[in-house]
Amino acid sequence: MGVFDALGDRGHEEVVFGSDPVSGLKTIIAIHSTALGPALGGTRFFPYESETEALEDVLRLSAAMSLKAAASGLDLGGGKAVIIGDSRKLKSERLWRAYGRVVDSLQGRYITAEDVGTDAHDMEMIRRETRWVCGVPVEEGGSGDPSPATARGLMAANRAVFKFLGSEEISGKHMAVLGVGKVGSDLVRRFIEAGGKVTIADVYPPAIEKVVKRFPDVKVVSPDDIYAVECDVFAPSSLGGSLTEETIPKLRCSAIVGSANNQLATPEDADRIAARDILYAPDFVVNAGGLINVSEEIRGYTVDKAAAHIDRIYDTTLRVLEASRERRITPHQAAVDLAHQRIEEIGNLRLFRRSGDDRN
């Protein structure tokens, strides 16, 4: 499949390929939309099996970032980057600085941040070559690791979902979490501290051990069995595409609220979930806490301001769920419509030029 065949009609503005043979850098940056502002999205460092797989992932992720930024009310567009390879073996100063120069060549159309396989210290190395990066360490004036912010937003979304279903109270509720990495483990902590109980699963045993050591009452099942756990809410918090034609029939939950991007394997899976009478809170609405957090660096970061903005995910989630019920469509479609409406309405303002540097 060629690049333009892969793009299809998804609406991407630009795709950039970067390479540095000395460091082993192979990167793809996809800018989906700059209608609302510069495209902000993390850099995923992952050992893709093929370049085609990497391209497909960055195209899907960048399109989702456009929806996420728009639904969150941010003046930002959607973009994403991937680096092909094992982050545990390939990371080096040379690689990050070479990558930083690729980002800088886009002159602010794309702003990067961390994602799977990258962290705040990697962002600081990238910043040595470009100012178009967020999520640098707190000691360097940034917002640091966005994982706690993502988990905070998920808790706000859970409260909204429970309110929509009848009671906002979390105490006594049961959550099943697939994936207890940085975000998933913090979500477990917050849910337990709010009085809930949790069942977890992960393919990486050390991640399980870390959570169980801190919270001995957490129940552990296999990744295959987590779907069938009877619970109030299922939280897909690993890589995307976990909600499929095969896994959805196994679910025994009332709602789905997770941090993974692109949780639906296909658009039709939203209908399959609705047919099971399970409430799906769209991923790009409920997991926006990390994006909101790092975006505050652009305007001048403060913890209180970022937290207040993240907590508005509660209102956005309720708005989407109520629109879904009123229009008799899936929550996923309601969220997509909300995002597209804002992109169309505000994006047209680009027709009116503004003065100053880096203005759209």
C-alpha positions as CSV (number, residue, x, y, z in Angstrom):
1,M,0.0,0.0,0.0
2,G,1.3,3.4,-0.9
3,V,1.3,6.5,1.3
4,F,-1.5,8.2,-0.5
5,D,-3.6,5.0,-0.5
6,A,-3.1,4.9,3.2
7,L,-4.2,8.5,3.6
8,G,-7.4,7.8,1.7
9,D,-10.1,10.4,2.6
10,R,-9.1,10.9,6.3
11,G,-8.3,14.5,5.7
12,H,-4.6,14.7,6.7
13,E,-2.8,17.9,5.8
14,E,0.8,16.6,5.9
15,V,2.9,13.5,6.6
16,V,6.6,13.8,7.1
17,F,9.2,11.0,7.2
18,G,12.5,11.6,9.0
19,S,15.6,9.4,9.1
20,D,19.0,9.5,10.7
21,P,21.0,6.3,9.9
22,V,23.7,7.1,12.4
23,S,21.3,7.0,15.4
24,G,18.8,4.6,13.8
25,L,16.0,7.2,13.8
26,K,13.1,6.3,11.6
27,T,10.1,8.6,12.3
28,I,6.8,9.5,10.8
29,I,5.0,12.6,11.8
30,A,1.3,13.0,10.7
31,I,-0.5,16.3,10.9
32,H,-4.2,15.7,10.6
33,S,-5.6,19.2,11.1
34,T,-4.4,22.7,12.0
35,A,-7.9,24.2,11.7
36,L,-8.1,25.2,15.3
37,G,-4.4,25.7,15.9
38,P,-1.0,23.9,15.8
39,A,-1.2,20.1,15.8
40,L,-0.3,18.8,19.3
41,G,0.3,15.1,19.9
42,G,2.8,12.8,21.5
43,T,5.6,10.8,20.1
44,R,5.2,7.0,20.3
45,F,8.4,4.9,20.3
46,F,7.3,1.4,19.4
47,P,8.8,-1.7,17.7
48,Y,6.3,-1.9,14.9
49,E,6.5,-5.0,12.8
50,S,6.5,-3.0,9.6
51,E,6.6,0.5,8.2
52,T,3.1,0.0,6.9
53,E,1.9,-0.8,10.5
54,A,3.7,2.3,11.8
55,L,2.1,4.5,9.1
56,E,-1.4,3.2,9.8
57,D,-0.9,3.8,13.5
58,V,0.3,7.4,13.2
59,L,-2.6,8.2,10.8
60,R,-5.2,6.8,13.1
61,L,-3.7,8.4,16.2
62,S,-3.3,11.9,14.6
63,A,-6.9,11.9,13.4
64,A,-8.1,11.0,16.9
65,M,-6.0,13.9,18.3
66,S,-8.0,16.3,16.2
67,L,-11.2,15.0,17.7
68,K,-9.7,15.0,21.2
69,A,-8.5,18.6,21.0
70,A,-11.7,19.9,19.5
71,A,-14.0,18.1,21.9
72,S,-11.9,19.4,24.8
73,G,-12.4,23.0,23.7
74,L,-8.7,23.5,23.0
75,D,-7.3,25.9,20.3
76,L,-5.2,23.1,18.9
77,G,-5.2,20.7,16.0
78,G,-4.4,17.0,15.8
79,G,-1.0,15.4,15.1
80,K,1.0,12.5,16.2
81,A,4.5,11.0,15.7
82,V,5.9,7.5,15.8
83,I,9.5,6.3,16.0
84,I,10.0,2.8,14.8
85,G,12.2,0.6,17.1
86,D,12.7,-0.6,20.6
87,S,12.9,2.4,22.9
88,R,14.9,0.4,25.5
89,K,17.7,-0.1,23.0
90,L,17.7,2.8,20.6
91,K,17.3,5.9,22.8
92,S,20.3,8.2,22.6
93,E,21.2,11.9,22.6
94,R,21.9,11.8,18.9
95,L,18.5,10.2,18.1
96,W,16.5,12.7,20.2
97,R,18.4,15.7,18.8
98,A,18.0,14.4,15.2
99,Y,14.3,13.9,15.9
100,G,14.0,17.4,17.4
101,R,15.3,18.8,14.2
102,V,12.7,17.0,12.2
103,V,10.0,18.5,14.5
104,D,11.6,21.9,14.2
105,S,11.5,21.7,10.4
106,L,7.7,21.9,10.6
107,Q,8.0,25.5,12.1
108,G,5.4,25.1,14.8
109,R,2.7,23.3,12.7
110,Y,3.4,20.3,15.0
111,I,4.1,20.3,18.7
112,T,5.2,17.1,20.3
113,A,4.9,15.6,23.7
114,E,5.4,12.1,25.3
115,D,3.5,9.0,24.6
116,V,4.1,5.2,24.8
117,G,7.9,4.6,25.0
118,T,8.8,8.2,25.7
119,D,9.0,10.3,28.9
120,A,9.5,13.9,30.1
121,H,13.3,13.6,30.1
122,D,13.2,12.6,26.4
123,M,11.1,15.7,25.8
124,E,13.8,17.8,27.4
125,M,16.4,16.4,25.1
126,I,14.2,17.1,22.1
127,R,13.8,20.7,23.3
128,R,17.6,21.2,22.8
129,E,16.8,21.3,19.1
130,T,13.3,22.9,19.0
131,R,10.9,24.9,21.1
132,W,7.9,23.0,19.7
133,V,7.7,20.4,22.5
134,C,5.6,20.1,25.7
135,G,5.7,17.8,28.7
136,V,9.2,18.6,29.8
137,P,10.2,17.9,33.4
138,V,8.7,20.0,36.2
139,E,12.2,21.1,37.3
140,E,12.7,22.5,33.8
141,G,9.5,24.5,34.0
142,G,7.2,22.0,32.3
143,S,4.3,19.9,33.4
144,G,6.2,16.6,33.7
145,D,4.6,13.2,33.3
146,P,1.0,13.6,32.0
147,S,-0.1,10.2,33.3
148,P,-1.6,11.5,36.5
149,A,-3.5,14.2,34.6
150,T,-4.9,11.5,32.3
151,A,-6.0,9.5,35.3
152,R,-7.6,12.6,36.9
153,G,-9.6,13.2,33.8
154,L,-10.7,9.5,33.7
155,M,-12.0,9.9,37.3
156,A,-14.0,13.0,36.2
157,A,-15.4,11.0,33.3
158,N,-16.3,8.1,35.6
159,R,-18.3,10.4,37.9
160,A,-20.1,11.8,34.9
161,V,-20.9,8.3,33.6
162,F,-22.1,7.1,37.0
163,K,-24.3,10.2,37.4
164,F,-25.8,9.5,33.9
165,L,-26.6,6.0,35.0
166,G,-28.2,7.1,38.3
167,S,-25.6,7.8,41.0
168,E,-22.3,9.7,40.9
169,E,-21.0,7.9,43.9
170,I,-17.8,5.8,43.2
171,S,-17.6,4.1,46.6
172,G,-18.6,0.4,46.3
173,K,-18.3,0.4,42.5
174,H,-16.1,-2.2,40.8
175,M,-13.7,-1.4,37.9
176,A,-11.8,-3.8,35.7
177,V,-8.6,-2.3,34.3
178,L,-6.8,-3.8,31.2
179,G,-3.3,-2.3,31.3
180,V,-1.7,-1.0,34.5
181,G,1.1,1.1,33.1
182,K,1.6,4.7,34.1
183,V,-2.0,5.8,33.5
184,G,-3.7,2.5,34.4
185,S,-1.9,2.2,37.7
186,D,-2.7,5.8,38.8
187,L,-6.3,5.2,37.8
188,V,-6.3,2.1,40.1
189,R,-5.0,4.2,42.9
190,R,-7.6,7.0,42.5
191,F,-10.5,4.5,42.2
192,I,-9.5,2.6,45.3
193,E,-8.9,5.8,47.3
194,A,-12.5,6.9,46.3
195,G,-13.8,3.7,47.8
196,G,-14.0,1.4,44.8
197,K,-12.7,-2.0,44.2
198,V,-10.5,-3.1,41.2
199,T,-9.6,-6.1,39.1
200,I,-6.6,-5.8,36.9
201,A,-4.8,-7.5,34.0
202,D,-1.6,-6.8,32.1
203,V,0.7,-8.7,29.8
204,Y,3.7,-7.3,31.7
205,P,4.2,-9.1,35.1
206,P,6.3,-6.4,36.7
207,A,3.5,-3.9,36.2
208,I,1.1,-6.2,38.0
209,E,3.5,-6.8,40.8
210,K,4.0,-3.1,41.4
211,V,0.2,-2.5,41.7
212,V,-0.4,-5.6,43.9
213,K,2.5,-4.6,46.2
214,R,0.8,-1.2,46.8
215,F,-2.8,-2.5,46.9
216,P,-2.9,-6.1,48.1
217,D,-6.7,-6.3,47.8
218,V,-6.6,-5.8,44.0
219,K,-7.7,-9.0,42.2
220,V,-5.6,-10.1,39.2
221,V,-6.8,-12.0,36.2
222,S,-5.3,-12.8,32.7
223,P,-5.7,-10.3,29.9
224,D,-8.0,-12.7,28.1
225,D,-10.3,-13.1,31.2
226,I,-10.5,-9.4,32.1
227,Y,-13.3,-8.8,29.5
228,A,-15.6,-11.2,31.3
229,V,-15.2,-9.8,34.8
230,E,-18.6,-8.7,36.2
231,C,-18.1,-5.0,37.0
232,D,-19.6,-1.5,36.9
233,V,-17.0,-0.1,34.5
234,F,-14.4,-1.6,32.2
235,A,-11.2,0.5,31.6
236,P,-9.2,-0.4,28.5
237,S,-5.9,1.3,29.4
238,S,-3.3,-0.4,27.2
239,L,-2.9,-0.1,23.4
240,G,-5.9,0.5,21.2
241,G,-8.2,-1.7,19.2
242,S,-9.1,-3.9,22.2
243,L,-12.9,-3.5,21.7
244,T,-13.7,-5.9,18.8
245,E,-16.3,-8.2,17.4
246,E,-14.7,-11.0,19.5
247,T,-14.2,-9.2,22.8
248,I,-17.4,-7.1,23.1
249,P,-19.7,-10.2,23.5
250,K,-17.6,-11.2,26.6
251,L,-18.2,-7.9,28.4
252,R,-20.1,-7.9,31.7
253,C,-19.9,-4.3,32.6
254,S,-22.4,-1.4,32.7
255,A,-20.0,1.1,31.1
256,I,-16.6,1.5,29.4
257,V,-14.3,4.4,30.4
258,G,-10.6,3.8,29.5
259,S,-7.4,5.7,28.7
260,A,-6.4,3.8,25.6
261,N,-6.5,5.6,22.3
262,N,-8.6,4.2,19.4
263,Q,-10.3,1.6,21.6
264,L,-12.8,0.6,18.9
265,A,-11.3,-1.7,16.4
266,T,-13.8,-0.6,13.8
267,P,-16.5,2.2,13.8
268,E,-19.2,-0.6,13.8
269,D,-18.0,-1.7,17.3
270,A,-19.7,1.4,18.8
271,D,-23.0,-0.1,17.6
272,R,-22.1,-3.5,18.9
273,I,-21.5,-2.0,22.4
274,A,-24.8,-0.1,22.3
275,A,-26.6,-3.3,21.3
276,R,-25.3,-4.9,24.5
277,D,-26.8,-2.0,26.4
278,I,-23.3,-1.0,27.6
279,L,-22.6,2.7,27.9
280,Y,-19.4,3.6,26.0
281,A,-17.7,6.9,27.0
282,P,-15.7,7.9,23.9
283,D,-12.0,7.5,24.4
284,F,-11.0,10.8,22.9
285,V,-13.3,12.6,25.3
286,V,-12.4,10.8,28.6
287,N,-8.7,10.4,28.1
288,A,-8.0,14.0,27.2
289,G,-6.5,14.9,30.6
290,G,-2.9,14.4,29.5
291,L,-3.4,16.5,26.4
292,I,-5.1,19.3,28.4
293,N,-2.3,19.2,30.9
294,V,0.6,19.6,28.5
295,S,-1.3,22.1,26.4
296,E,-1.2,24.5,29.4
297,E,2.5,24.8,29.0
298,I,1.9,26.8,25.8
299,R,0.1,29.5,27.8
300,G,2.2,29.2,31.0
301,Y,1.7,26.2,33.2
302,T,0.2,26.1,36.7
303,V,-1.0,23.0,38.5
304,D,-4.3,24.6,39.6
305,K,-5.2,26.0,36.2
306,A,-4.5,22.7,34.5
307,A,-6.5,20.7,37.1
308,A,-9.5,22.9,36.8
309,H,-9.4,22.5,33.0
310,I,-9.0,18.7,33.3
311,D,-12.0,18.5,35.6
312,R,-14.2,19.9,32.9
313,I,-14.0,16.5,31.3
314,Y,-16.9,15.7,33.6
315,D,-19.1,18.3,31.9
316,T,-18.0,17.3,28.4
317,T,-18.7,13.6,29.1
318,L,-22.2,14.4,30.4
319,R,-22.8,16.7,27.4
320,V,-21.9,13.9,25.0
321,L,-24.0,11.3,26.8
322,E,-27.0,13.5,27.0
323,A,-26.7,14.4,23.3
324,S,-26.5,10.7,22.5
325,R,-29.7,10.0,24.4
326,E,-31.5,12.9,22.9
327,R,-30.5,12.2,19.3
328,R,-30.7,8.4,19.7
329,I,-27.2,7.9,18.4
330,T,-24.2,6.2,20.0
331,P,-22.0,8.3,22.3
332,H,-19.1,7.8,19.9
333,Q,-21.1,9.4,17.1
334,A,-22.3,12.2,19.4
335,A,-18.7,13.0,20.4
336,V,-17.5,12.9,16.8
337,D,-20.3,15.3,15.8
338,L,-19.4,17.7,18.7
339,A,-15.7,17.8,17.6
340,H,-16.5,18.3,13.9
341,Q,-19.0,21.0,14.7
342,R,-16.3,23.0,16.6
343,I,-13.7,22.4,13.9
344,E,-16.1,23.7,11.2
345,E,-17.3,26.7,13.2
346,I,-14.1,27.9,14.7
347,G,-11.7,26.6,12.0
348,N,-13.2,29.0,9.5
349,L,-11.7,31.9,11.4
350,R,-8.5,31.2,9.7
351,L,-9.9,33.2,6.8
352,F,-9.2,36.3,9.0
353,R,-5.5,36.7,9.5
354,R,-4.1,37.7,12.9
355,S,-0.9,39.7,13.5
356,G,2.2,38.3,15.3
357,D,4.5,35.3,15.0
358,D,3.1,31.7,14.7
359,R,-0.5,32.9,14.2
360,N,-3.0,31.0,12.1
